[in-house]
Amino acid sequence: MSAPDRTKYVLILGGLSAFGPLAIDMYLPAFPEIAAELGTGASQVQLSLTACTLGLALGQLVAGPLSDTFGRRRPLLIGLVVFTLASLLCAFAPSAYALAGLRLVQGLGGAAGIVIARAVVRDLYSGIEMARFFSLLMLVNGLAPILAPLIGGQLLQVTSWRGVFLALGLIGAVLLVASAFGVRETLPAQNRRAGNLGDTLRTFRALLGDRAFIGCSLSSALAFAAMFAYISGSSFVLQDVYGMSPQLFSLVFGINSLGIILVGQLNARLVERAAPRRLLAIGLGCTALGGVAVAVSAAVDAGLAGLLPALFLVVSSIGMVSPNATALALSGHPETAGSASALLGVMQFSAGALAAPLVGSAGTGTALPMGLVMGGLSVAAVIVFAVLVRRGSTA
């Protein structure tokens, strides 16, 4: 692939991979306004966030296998059309429950972009080249959690929450056009699989029986869950417990997200010298070190001086965990890359969705619940990797 084509694919596939943080984070600053205008409570508005996350997870189970059967382009373009239309309709939602329903559909459409982007990379690359390309995607994908809430906040200066969803619809339309003209079909007809439900279930069963696939997918999902615990709890901890202003919190959040990008680019260079499995082990080790440090810092009340470096280590290590875990998980499944990508994505979103409530279950008056959840999940990720990947795997 030529350098211009490579750059084009990095931008388009990176944008598709960013659907998750864009759809989840971009409208967060508008929660109070949505509740006020629709005459409802915070829990009803938060239901729209849960619905979108559910759609992003379940949609991958549908779009991934479909892309193994019909090729990558058709399911991708259909998903982008669904995402775009659902985003536009969200802007006209008359109630919180209508918004939640439309957000579910929006998530289902956006899931196609996430899962098929990974499958396209698997179609085009293998081995070290695949890990390097996934690292490049982190350059684009890592900007999304930084820019999404900032863009949403700035849009609210000139428009209402409905304008935020119109902007999401515009982003979907741009990616639809870019994908239609810039992404070729990467799965030849002779490599596609039968499309009945039985074949799909057999494919999933085979993937779930692959020790290396489960080890890479589950360990990375647990590391992602540790980061989701940070995302769900850090606002309360840093602002309510440690007295940060919203502006300073946004700065810290942005610095941590920038760490993902920087480590992802470091990984792209290191993968030429070290095997992806070794780099994944290093990344998971850093996640665990940071997670335990967060827990210890909270337990001994070390203050921000102890907490902030630990949080940075957990978040930035995802830049090394994600590309290598994805490359290793998909490397042994070239003909079922869509299905494998779907299971990988479902594990990540499901683990994150389960981790978020754990942080708030013990209250938000201390950093200890967030620290214990992050520490426990990150250590569990290392254990899973050690048992399922490092032993008895040639990945």
Stockholm file with secondary structure:
# STOCKHOLM 1.0

chainA/1-395         MSAPDRTKYVLILGGLSAFGPLAIDMYLPAFPEIAAELGTGASQVQLSLTACTLGLALGQLVAGPLSDTFGRRRPLLIGLVVFTLASLLCAFAPSAYALAGLRLVQGLGGAAGIVIARAVVRDLYSGIEMARFFSLLMLVNGLAPILAPLIGGQLLQVTSWRGVFLALGLIGAVLLVASAFGVRETLPAQNRRAGNLGDTLRTFRALLGDRAFIGCSLSSALAFAAMFAYISGSSFVLQDVYGMSPQLFSLVFGINSLGIILVGQLNARLVERAAPRRLLAIGLGCTALGGVAVAVSAAVDAGLAGLLPALFLVVSSIGMVSPNATALALSGHPETAGSASALLGVMQFSAGALAAPLVGSAGTGTALPMGLVMGGLSVAAVIVFAVLVRRGSTA
#=GR chainA/1-395 SS CCHHHHHHHHHHHHHHHTHHHHHHHTTGGGHHHHHHHHTCCHHHHHHHHHHHHHHHHHHHHHHHHHHHHHCSHHHHHHHHHHHHHHHHHHTTCCSHHHHHHHHHHHHHHHHHHHHHHHHHHHHHCCHHHHHHHHHHHHHHHTTHHHHHHHHHHHHHHHSCHHHHHHHHHHHHHHHHHHHHHHCCCCSCGGGCCCCSHHHHHHHHHHHHTCHHHHHHHHHHHHHHHHHHHHHHHHHHIIIIITCCCHHHHHHHHHHHHHHHHHHHHHHHHHTTTSCHHHHHHHHHHHHHHHHHHHHHHHHTTCCHHHHHHHHHHHHHHHHHHHHHHHHHHHHTCSTTHHHHHHHHHHHHHHHHHHHHHHHHHTCSSSSHHHHHHHHHHHHHHHHHHHHHTSSSCCC
#=GC SS_cons         CCHHHHHHHHHHHHHHHTHHHHHHHTTGGGHHHHHHHHTCCHHHHHHHHHHHHHHHHHHHHHHHHHHHHHCSHHHHHHHHHHHHHHHHHHTTCCSHHHHHHHHHHHHHHHHHHHHHHHHHHHHHCCHHHHHHHHHHHHHHHTTHHHHHHHHHHHHHHHSCHHHHHHHHHHHHHHHHHHHHHHCCCCSCGGGCCCCSHHHHHHHHHHHHTCHHHHHHHHHHHHHHHHHHHHHHHHHHIIIIITCCCHHHHHHHHHHHHHHHHHHHHHHHHHTTTSCHHHHHHHHHHHHHHHHHHHHHHHHTTCCHHHHHHHHHHHHHHHHHHHHHHHHHHHHTCSTTHHHHHHHHHHHHHHHHHHHHHHHHHTCSSSSHHHHHHHHHHHHHHHHHHHHHTSSSCCC
//
